[in-house]
Amino acid sequence: MTPMSVRQLAGQHKARRGRRLHVVPAPEPLPEPMHPAERRMRDAGGPDDRACYSCSCGFVFIAPVSTSVHCPHCETEQAW
């Protein structure tokens, strides 16, 4: 057997420099299931917050629900 010499080529073995770990964020929680009636209401634009009022002058009108509604005909404030 003859002795054998092993030579390393320059640059073959590079030391690893601070390897970064890939951080994966936790998945977002799934939304809670919605009742079909609530889904229909949301798809329709939500509840209609309007009411029918009748004034002492005889005028009947529809206006947004509020504690202080004025008659569009005679401007009298309606009591709720």
Backbone as numpy.savetxt, mean C-alpha at the origin, in Angstrom:
# Nx Ny Nz CAx CAy CAz Cx Cy Cz
64.62 -44.16 -8.92 63.79 -42.99 -8.92 64.67 -41.75 -8.92
64.26 -40.85 -9.74 65.03 -39.61 -9.80 64.29 -38.53 -9.03
65.01 -37.69 -8.34 64.36 -36.60 -7.61 63.70 -35.62 -8.59
62.55 -35.11 -8.16 61.78 -34.22 -9.01 61.60 -32.87 -8.31
61.75 -31.82 -9.03 61.54 -30.50 -8.43 60.26 -29.89 -8.99
59.53 -29.23 -8.12 58.25 -28.61 -8.50 58.40 -27.11 -8.36
58.02 -26.43 -9.39 58.09 -24.98 -9.38 56.69 -24.40 -9.51
56.40 -23.33 -8.76 55.09 -22.66 -8.87 55.25 -21.46 -9.78
54.27 -21.28 -10.63 54.30 -20.13 -11.51 53.85 -18.89 -10.75
54.41 -17.78 -11.05 54.08 -16.53 -10.38 52.63 -16.15 -10.65
51.92 -15.74 -9.60 50.54 -15.28 -9.74 49.51 -16.38 -9.83
49.89 -17.60 -9.71 48.93 -18.68 -9.83 48.05 -18.77 -8.58
48.65 -18.58 -7.45 47.91 -18.67 -6.18 47.76 -17.26 -5.61
46.63 -16.67 -5.83 46.37 -15.34 -5.27 45.57 -15.53 -3.99
45.96 -14.82 -2.99 45.24 -14.90 -1.72 43.88 -14.19 -1.89
42.84 -14.80 -1.35 41.51 -14.18 -1.45 41.46 -12.97 -0.53
40.99 -11.92 -1.09 40.86 -10.70 -0.29 39.44 -10.63 0.22
39.21 -10.31 1.44 37.92 -10.15 2.11 36.70 -10.41 1.24
36.29 -11.61 1.14 35.14 -11.98 0.32 33.86 -11.46 0.97
33.04 -10.78 0.19 31.77 -10.26 0.72 30.68 -11.31 0.60
29.88 -11.39 1.63 28.74 -12.30 1.59 27.54 -11.57 1.02
26.76 -12.24 0.25 25.55 -11.65 -0.33 24.43 -11.76 0.70
23.88 -10.63 1.11 22.81 -10.62 2.11 21.48 -10.57 1.39
20.64 -11.54 1.68 19.32 -11.62 1.06 18.30 -11.14 2.09
17.51 -10.08 1.78 16.51 -9.61 2.75 15.40 -10.63 2.91
14.79 -10.59 4.08 13.67 -11.49 4.36 12.51 -11.14 3.45
11.76 -12.12 2.98 10.62 -11.83 2.10 9.53 -11.07 2.85
8.81 -10.23 2.12 7.72 -9.48 2.75 6.60 -10.45 3.11
5.93 -10.19 4.23 4.83 -11.09 4.61 3.67 -10.98 3.61
2.98 -12.06 3.40 1.84 -12.07 2.49 0.69 -11.26 3.09
-0.06 -10.53 2.28 -1.19 -9.78 2.83 -2.27 -10.75 3.31
-2.99 -10.31 4.33 -4.06 -11.15 4.86 -5.19 -11.23 3.82
-5.82 -12.37 3.72 -6.90 -12.48 2.73 -8.04 -11.50 3.05
-8.63 -10.93 2.00 -9.68 -9.94 2.17 -11.04 -10.59 1.88
-12.01 -10.22 2.67 -13.37 -10.73 2.49 -13.87 -10.26 1.11
-14.58 -11.12 0.37 -15.05 -10.74 -0.98 -15.90 -9.46 -0.99
-16.73 -9.26 0.04 -17.56 -8.05 0.09 -16.70 -6.80 0.25
-15.64 -6.91 1.07 -14.74 -5.77 1.26 -13.98 -5.49 -0.03
-13.57 -6.53 -0.74 -12.86 -6.37 -2.00 -13.74 -5.65 -3.02
-15.03 -6.04 -3.10 -15.96 -5.39 -4.04 -16.13 -3.92 -3.68
-16.24 -3.62 -2.37 -16.42 -2.24 -1.92 -15.19 -1.40 -2.28
-14.00 -1.94 -2.07 -12.78 -1.21 -2.40 -12.65 -1.00 -3.91
-12.98 -2.03 -4.69 -12.90 -1.92 -6.14 -13.90 -0.90 -6.69
-15.02 -0.72 -5.99 -16.05 0.22 -6.42 -15.72 1.66 -6.00
-14.64 1.86 -5.24 -14.25 3.21 -4.84 -14.56 3.52 -3.39
-15.01 2.57 -2.62 -15.28 2.80 -1.21 -16.72 3.17 -0.96
-17.07 3.37 0.30 -18.45 3.70 0.63 -18.81 5.11 0.14
-20.07 5.29 -0.16 -20.57 6.59 -0.61 -21.04 7.35 0.62
-20.27 8.33 1.05 -20.60 9.09 2.26 -21.45 10.30 1.90
-22.61 10.02 1.34 -23.57 11.07 0.98 -24.92 10.68 1.56
-25.74 11.68 1.86 -27.06 11.43 2.44 -28.09 12.33 1.77
-29.34 11.93 1.91 -30.45 12.69 1.37 -31.02 13.56 2.50
-31.11 14.87 2.27 -31.61 15.81 3.27 -32.86 16.48 2.73
-33.77 16.84 3.64 -34.94 17.62 3.25 -34.96 18.88 4.11
-35.14 20.01 3.45 -35.11 21.31 4.13 -36.54 21.74 4.48
-36.66 22.68 5.40 -37.98 23.20 5.79 -38.62 24.00 4.64
-37.82 24.43 3.65 -38.37 25.13 2.50 -38.98 24.15 1.50
-38.82 22.85 1.74 -39.39 21.83 0.87 -38.41 21.27 -0.14
-37.20 21.79 -0.16 -36.20 21.32 -1.10 -35.55 20.04 -0.57
-35.45 19.01 -1.39 -34.80 17.76 -1.02 -33.53 17.67 -1.85
-32.41 17.38 -1.16 -31.12 17.36 -1.85 -30.21 16.30 -1.27
-29.21 15.95 -2.03 -28.19 14.98 -1.60 -26.90 15.75 -1.40
-26.25 15.51 -0.24 -25.01 16.21 0.08 -24.10 15.27 0.88
-22.81 15.59 0.94 -21.90 14.78 1.76 -22.34 14.77 3.22
-22.14 13.64 3.89 -22.52 13.52 5.29 -21.66 14.47 6.11
-22.32 15.29 6.92 -21.63 16.26 7.75 -22.56 16.68 8.88
-21.99 17.31 9.91 -22.82 17.81 11.01 -23.40 19.18 10.69
-22.89 19.84 9.67 -23.41 21.16 9.29 -23.60 21.21 7.78
-24.82 20.88 7.34 -25.15 20.88 5.92 -26.06 22.07 5.64
-25.76 22.80 4.58 -26.58 23.95 4.19 -27.41 23.59 2.97
-28.67 24.04 2.98 -29.56 23.81 1.86 -29.06 24.63 0.67
-28.88 24.01 -0.50 -28.40 24.77 -1.65 -29.47 25.72 -2.22
-30.74 25.56 -1.79 -31.81 26.39 -2.30 -31.97 27.67 -1.48
-32.03 27.53 -0.13 -32.26 28.72 0.71 -31.11 29.01 1.69
-30.04 28.19 1.65 -28.84 28.36 2.48 -29.11 28.20 3.98
-30.20 27.58 4.37 -30.49 27.32 5.78 -29.67 26.12 6.24
-29.10 26.24 7.44 -28.29 25.13 7.97 -29.24 24.03 8.45
-28.91 22.81 8.08 -29.73 21.66 8.45 -29.19 21.05 9.74
-30.10 20.76 10.66 -29.70 20.09 11.91 -29.61 18.59 11.64
-28.66 17.97 12.21 -28.53 16.52 11.98 -29.18 15.81 13.11
